Amino acid sequence: MALLYEKPGIALPLRSHRPTEPFGKRDYRHPETSEVEAITPEDVGNLSYDEITFARHPRERHKPSILPLPEWFADNQTAKLSIECMLSVGSYGAKVVLCSVDNAPKAAWEKMGQDCPELIVAKIFDPLNYNDTPDPVAAADREYAQEAAAYFRMHSERLAKNPAYMDKPDLVPGFYGTWTTDITRDHLRKSFMSPHHKKKTKKKEALARKKFEEESKAATSAKDVVHSFRPVRIILLEYIEGSTVSNLCAKEPVWSRQADLRPHEPYQSQEKRLAIFHSIMDTGYRIGHFGITHFKRYPTSFIVKESDDRVVITDFSQSETWTYVDVGFHIQERLPRPLHPMTVCDIDKWWAFRGWFPPEWLEDVSLYDTWGEATFAHDQYTDKPTAQKISKELDWVNTPRTSGRVPSCPGDPTYKGDPRFKLPGNDKELEERWRIQAIAMGNIPPNFKTEDRIPAFQ
């Protein structure tokens, strides 16, 4: 199965998919998916990772949903792609591949305001690539849900002609919808079968899918059974001919605070580097204006289109779309323009981009402040006094507290018994379940105690 994305010519038949809402964090209104039973320690101990991915049912859209699907979402659509090459080579998480479009869902893409490109990027959330967690299907579902929520929000803002988007309409890749495909044990061979053999195989797989769906609806608590195929979620995005910011530099360990990135030509001049860094900062704060927090602020998350130095932010798998949290919105959404980048962001938060800005800025912050004030035009952003005024009018300081978002610690009287906080680190019963699963997988010794671990959310 690992070879699926490395083989040019492999077909990907797709069906449009209603993504589940973000889950897995205590801040979400639906932190858990009620229809899905937690994986059991027995399954973790008795099934291989490959078998778990063929046994667990991926999540569907939660009912009732917090938000309805947007008008531009087209259901019951099909498409067909062919894999051309790999674009990402990471060992963990979603795989990114370049595909040719064999059969385009023209009506659906026209409804989204998109054209029908010859090439498109498929981000594939395959549970097989989340093999360092007890439930790889849940891990893939979680990243897919978070990324889908972010793109749904941003695409809606694009169609609504939000000024922050219209000022920079290409700050993220074009969005071509959320999809699903069935990965079978015959998937690699199917693209090269004879027409007769392929027809027989598809008929067999159709019967297996029918049985799979019937079992999924019949009982969520039934013991996991290994099936002959598994659904895999996919997000389709615009193909951008460019390189990540990290690939435009000498290979340095970005996690080391001693190493600086060294941009290659044509980005060796300080003027060119700072222009790219300016665009990176600007893009991040425009995203915040849509109520999205992007946690992967690393050189690997930004692509530079080298023909025109367009900077595009990618990878929203760890993002948070505030529509779905207890508060329901972020204060930046209520501002008339995106928050001025120099208002709250210290240069230390951008340390991973050293080399794109002079490293001495980390030692003398006044140099960074002077550059920022001169570079970011104040009429394009909301300044600090205006943001403080709006924050006071909305009582933003107390809004997260009254909604239950903070404080969320055992010392707070509202903490005990609150179902929103029944996640690892806050709930002893669930913590013990995770401990048993980890022991079964051999990740921790049998004598490991939960109190030896620092609670995740305290």
PESUL-V840082 format. One line per field, one symbol per residue. phi: phi as a letter, one per 30 degrees, with the letter a starting at -180 (. if undefined). psi: psi as a letter, one per 20 degrees, with the letter a starting at -180 (. if undefined). burial: b if it has 9 or more other C-alpha atoms within 8 Angstrom, else e. A space follows every 10 residues. Layout:
phi->???
psi->???
burial->???
This chain:
phi->.ddecccdjd dbdcbdbddd debjbddddc dbcddcdddc eddddccded ddddcddddc ddbdddbddd dddcchcbab bbdcadcbbd dbjdccbcbc cdbddedddd ddicdcddbb cccccdedcb ccbebddddd eddddddddd dedddddddd heeddddbdc dbdeccjcbb bcccdcdddd dcddeddddd ddddddddde deddddddad cdddbdcdab dbdbccbddc dabdedddbd dbdddddccc dbeddccddd dddddddedd dddddddddc ibccdcdbed cbccdddbhd cbcbicdcdb cdeccedjac edddddbedd eddbcddddc edcejdbeed ddcbdddddd ddddcddddc bcddeddddd ddddhddced dddjdbdbbe ddddddiddd cdbejbbddd dddddddddd didbddddcd ddcdedbc
psi->hhigiioqip qnpqqqpoqq qqriqhhqhm hqohipqqqq hgghhiqrgg hghihppqqr pqpqqgqqqr hiporlqqrp rppgrqhqjq iqaqqpqpqq ohoqmggghh hikqanrhqq ppoomphhjl kkqhnhghgg gghggggggg hgghhhhghi lphhghhmik irqqpkrprq qoprijgghh ijrqgghhgh ghgghghhgg gghghhhgoi jqpppprirp ppqppprqpo oaqqhhijrq oqoiipihqq qnqrqkkiqh ggghgghghg ggghhhghij kppoimmqhi jppoohhjkp pppankhjrp oihjrggirq hhhiqhrqpp hjgioqhhik hijphhqphi hhhnhhgggg gghhgophii rprgggghgh gghilhhigh ghiigqqmqh iphigpjohh jmrpiioggh hhghggghgh ijhqqhjpqh iiqpqhk.
burial->eeebbebbeb bbbbbbbbbb bbbeebbbbb bebeeeeeee bebbbebebe bbbbbbeebe bbeeeeeeee eebbeebbbb bbbbbbeeee eebbbbbbbb beebbeebbb bbebeeeebb bbbbbbbbbb beebbbbbbb bbbbbbbbbb bebbbbbbee ebebbbeeee bebebbbbbb bbbbeebbeb beeeeeebee beeebeebbe ebeeebeeeb eeeeebbbbb bbbbbbbbbe ebbbbbbbbb eeebeeeeeb bbbbeebbeb ebbbebbbbb bbbbbbbbbb bbbbebeebb bbbbbbeeeb bbbbebbbbb bbebbbbebb ebbebebbbb bbeeeebeeb bbbbbbbebe bbeebeebbe ebbeebeeee bbbbeebeeb bbeeebeebb bebbbeebeb ebeebeeeeb bbbbbbbeeb bbbbbbbbbb beeeeeeeee eeeeeeee
